[in-house]
């Protein structure tokens, strides 16, 4: 049972009910990840975007891939297609 508790502590996002991917954060770590992502996008648009659209595109791409990878590893049940109901 101790392993189940520590595993539940490692889950930051709930799965989507329909479709593929993750839903909203269910732990403070998920909210921090989401807020940090949005803050870095805002800062990047202010400091990187003016005069460097390609650099900003690379910045957004790398940041998005990193956030998606983290959220995928911390989603209850992982990422897979769901059709609704109790599909865990």
N, C-alpha and C positions, 0 to 999 in steps of 0.2 A: 504494500500500500504506500510505502514511502516513495517508491519510484513513480507511482501514479500522481502523487501530489507534486513532486518536483517536475514531472512532465506537464502537468496543468499550469504550473507557474511559468513555463516556457512558452505558453500560447498567448499570443498578442492579438490575434484577429479571429473573428468568427467566419466560417465559410459562407459563401453566398448561398441562398436557398435555391435559386435557379441560375444556371449558367456555370461558367468556369471562373475560378479565382477566389478572391477574398472579399469579405464584407467590411463592415466598420470595425475599428479597434475595440477590444474587450478588456484591455489592460492598459495601464499607464504607459508601458513601454511602446505600445502601438500608437498611442496618441503622440508620444514624443517623436517617434519616427515620422509620423504624418506631418506634425508641426515643423520638424526640422527640415523635411523635404520641401515644404511650402516656403519656409524662411530662406533656404538656400536657393530656391528658384527666384525668389524676390531679390535677394542680394546679387545673384548672378545676372539677372536682367538689368540691374543698376550698374554693376561693375564690368561685366563681360560683354553684354549685348551692344552698347554704343560703339559702332564701328567694327564689330567683330561678329557678324551673324553666324558664320561657320563655326567659330569657336564656341559661341553660345549654344548652337545646335549639338555640338559634341559634348559640351558640359551637361546639357539637359539629357542627352541620351545615356551617358555614363551614369549620371545620378539616378535616372529612372530605372535602369537595369539593376543598380545596386539596391534600390528600395524594393523593387519587385522580388528580387532574390531573397532579401531578408524577410519580407512579408510571406513569401511562399514557405519558407522553412519554419515560420512561427504561426501558421494557420492550423486551427483544429481540424484534423482529418486530411490535411494537405490540400493541394489544388487538384481538382478533377471536376468533370462535368456533373452537375446535379440537376435533378428534375423536380425538386420540391419534396415536401413531406419530411419524414424521418429517414433521410437518405445518407446517414453517416455510416 
